[in-house]
Amino acid sequence: MQDNEKLKPHRDAIDQIDATILDLLNQRAVHARTIGELKGSGAVYRPEREIAVLQRIRSLNQGPLSDEAVMRLFREVMSACLALERPLNIAYLGPKGTFTEQAAIKHFGHAACLQPCATIDECFRLVEARQADYVVAPVENSTEGSVGRSLDLLLKTPLNACAEVSLPIHHNLLSRQQDKGAITKVYAHAQALAQCQQWLHQHLPANVHYISVASNAKAAAMAAEEVNSAAIASIVAAEHYQLPVLASHIEDEPNNTTRFLILGHNQPGASGRDKTSLIVSTPNKAGAVHHLLGAFARHGISMTKLESRPSHGGLWEYVFFIDIEGHQQDQPVQTALAEIMATTLFLKVIGSYPRSLSI
């Protein structure tokens, strides 16, 4: 009885605070809806504005809630308010339970309408045809490098990169077979198999057959139908397909992270902490790449990524995928790009967008 008396004032205070929070959330929603009405047919989703809100919230946070927890809460608040204007339709590599779905939820919140697709190509086609608003596309992994199919599509698509999101990747071995020694097949996406190969060779029988499939969620769906099969997939996939987890965090690198680009038809304005992604093809002559990189150096622009990939336009012809700091509207970036355009065979700006926050 004494314990209840001690708890009561705190519970009463929480009830009052909850009521105040609810009232303030609805006040925020009214303003968000009014802004949507004033914008009319303009872009509903403004990544530069959202990143500014999250940065401000992080700077104001004094705990005891962590910055990560607070920003997750506000991401969901913004998601719900955005849905009052119009729920966004987000295409992602399905089925349900993929890491790409997790990245989409992390970035757009649970109020967005998520549309799973069988392939990354289908994701791009839906958005290009305006049957979905944005595509979430995996572009590189910290362990296994770039996702080749996504890069090939970036070369051709008219869509603009308007945001990025980084997702820590934790793989799990899922199976109805509780004896790891009795597992005969393991299904997984090719990159997941590569990211877990050391663990797999150490903990599973030598005669296990490893089978690459379109996604880890697809792997979980297949393993759910076969008693002696296993899948490498997320905890979300384990829950969705009701598969027991035989082992957690089986990735070989503990800091395994995948970076995703958000692509759509709009071009975000500058946020003050931006990144610009480019595709460049240089003439096949001495000093061409040196001149390309020199343009960035001369104008004080930091390059965060440089990768070559076959152009598919001719034998031994390559294009360079480049990420630089800054927005294409920034004067130094504009000047550097103008110099590069004058001397290269091909230059495509994939997009300028706010750098992702660590949440």
Secondary structure, DSSP 8 states (H G I E B T S, - for coil): -HHHHHHHHHHHHHHHHHHHHHHHHHHHHHHHHHHHHHHTTS-S--HHHHHHHHHHHHHH--SSS-HHHHHHHHHHHHHHHHHHH---EEEEE-STT-HHHHHHHHHH-TTSEEEEESSHHHHHHHHHTTSSSEEEEEEEETTTEE-HHHHHHHHH---EEEEEEEEE---EEEES---GGG--EEEE-HHHHHHTHHHHHHHS-TT-EEEE-S-HHHHHHHHTT-TTEEEEE-HHHHHHTT--EEEE---SSTT-EEEEEEEES------SSEEEEEEEE--SSTTHHHHHHHHHHHTT--EEEEEEEE-SSSTT-EEEEEEEES-TTSHHHHHHHHHHHHH-SEEEEEEEEE-----
